[in-house]
């Protein structure tokens, strides 16, 4: 993966406009929250192979982290804290990592279902 290039990612996001696609969206602070006597809570969300069609895609950010939004007919899919991206097997993979390189958020888009 490499640091997000906003123009390239936006172009790729738009290539999926008005197509049936599959979304993988995951957020986690995993076990990181409870390590080293930290009083934080472990939180996360996970959805895989949600079949959607979006009519608008946006990526915003300041160069350190980004947020991506996909406009559906009745709402939005939104991921914040994205830092890195790549394309693998025609799938757009966006991820956000913390300062130690641990995964915090992932948004992936594909025209074919993700494997289980």
C-alpha positions as CSV (number, residue, x, y, z in Angstrom):
1,X,0.0,0.0,0.0
2,X,1.1,3.6,-0.5
3,X,0.0,6.9,1.0
4,X,-3.3,8.2,-0.4
5,X,-3.0,10.2,-3.6
6,X,-6.3,12.0,-3.5
7,X,-6.7,12.6,-7.2
8,X,-5.9,9.0,-8.1
9,X,-8.2,7.5,-5.4
10,X,-11.0,9.9,-6.4
11,X,-10.7,8.8,-10.1
12,X,-10.8,5.1,-9.0
13,X,-13.8,5.7,-6.7
14,X,-15.7,7.4,-9.6
15,X,-14.9,4.4,-11.9
16,X,-17.5,2.5,-9.7
17,X,-20.3,5.0,-10.0
18,X,-23.7,3.6,-10.9
19,X,-22.5,0.0,-10.9
20,X,-23.5,-2.8,-8.6
21,X,-20.5,-3.2,-6.4
22,X,-19.5,-5.1,-3.2
23,X,-18.3,-3.2,-0.1
24,X,-16.1,-4.4,2.7
25,X,-16.0,-1.9,5.6
26,X,-14.2,-2.6,8.8
27,X,-13.2,-0.4,11.8
28,X,-11.4,-1.6,14.8
29,X,-9.1,-0.6,17.6
30,X,-9.0,-4.3,18.4
31,X,-7.1,-5.5,21.5
32,X,-5.0,-2.3,21.2
33,X,-7.6,-0.6,23.4
34,X,-6.9,-2.8,26.4
35,X,-3.2,-3.2,26.3
36,X,-0.7,-1.7,28.7
37,X,-3.3,-0.9,31.4
38,X,-5.2,1.3,29.0
39,X,-8.8,2.0,30.2
40,X,-10.1,2.3,26.6
41,X,-12.9,0.2,25.2
42,X,-12.5,-2.3,22.5
43,X,-14.7,-1.2,19.5
44,X,-15.2,-2.3,16.0
45,X,-17.6,-2.8,13.1
46,X,-17.4,-5.2,10.2
47,X,-19.5,-5.7,7.0
48,X,-18.4,-7.8,4.0
49,X,-20.0,-8.2,0.6
50,X,-22.7,-5.5,1.1
51,X,-24.1,-5.2,-2.4
52,X,-24.7,-1.5,-3.2
53,X,-24.8,1.0,-6.1
54,X,-23.6,4.6,-5.4
55,X,-24.2,7.7,-7.5
56,X,-21.5,9.9,-5.9
57,X,-18.1,9.4,-4.4
58,X,-16.0,11.9,-2.5
59,X,-12.7,11.8,-0.7
60,X,-11.6,14.7,1.6
61,X,-8.7,15.2,3.8
62,X,-5.7,17.2,4.8
63,X,-2.8,15.0,3.5
64,X,-2.4,13.1,6.8
65,X,-5.7,11.2,6.8
66,X,-8.8,11.2,4.6
67,X,-12.5,10.3,4.7
68,X,-14.3,8.7,1.8
69,X,-18.1,8.8,1.3
70,X,-20.3,6.9,-1.1
71,X,-23.8,8.3,-1.8
72,X,-26.5,5.6,-2.0
73,X,-30.1,6.2,-3.1
74,X,-31.2,6.3,0.6
75,X,-28.0,7.3,2.5
76,X,-24.3,7.2,2.7
77,X,-21.4,4.8,3.4
78,X,-18.6,6.7,5.1
79,X,-15.1,5.8,6.3
80,X,-12.8,8.2,8.1
81,X,-9.1,7.9,9.1
82,X,-7.9,6.5,5.8
83,X,-4.2,6.8,5.1
84,X,-3.2,4.3,2.4
85,X,-4.5,2.7,-0.8
86,X,-3.8,0.1,-3.4
87,X,-5.5,-1.8,-6.2
88,X,-5.4,-5.5,-6.0
89,X,-7.1,-7.9,-8.5
90,X,-9.3,-5.0,-9.7
91,X,-10.4,-4.2,-6.1
92,X,-9.8,-0.7,-4.6
93,X,-8.4,-1.1,-1.1
94,X,-8.4,1.9,1.2
95,X,-7.0,1.6,4.8
96,X,-6.2,3.7,7.8
97,X,-3.3,2.8,10.0
98,X,-2.2,4.3,13.3
99,X,1.3,5.6,14.0
100,X,2.5,2.0,14.8
101,X,1.1,0.7,11.5
102,X,-1.9,-1.1,13.1
103,X,-5.1,-1.3,11.0
104,X,-7.8,1.0,12.3
105,X,-10.2,1.2,9.3
106,X,-10.6,-0.4,5.9
107,X,-12.9,0.4,3.0
108,X,-12.7,-1.9,0.0
109,X,-14.8,-1.8,-3.2
110,X,-15.1,-4.5,-5.9
111,X,-17.3,-5.4,-8.8
112,X,-17.1,-9.1,-7.7
113,X,-17.8,-10.5,-4.2
114,X,-14.9,-10.7,-1.7
115,X,-13.9,-14.2,-0.8
116,X,-14.9,-15.4,2.7
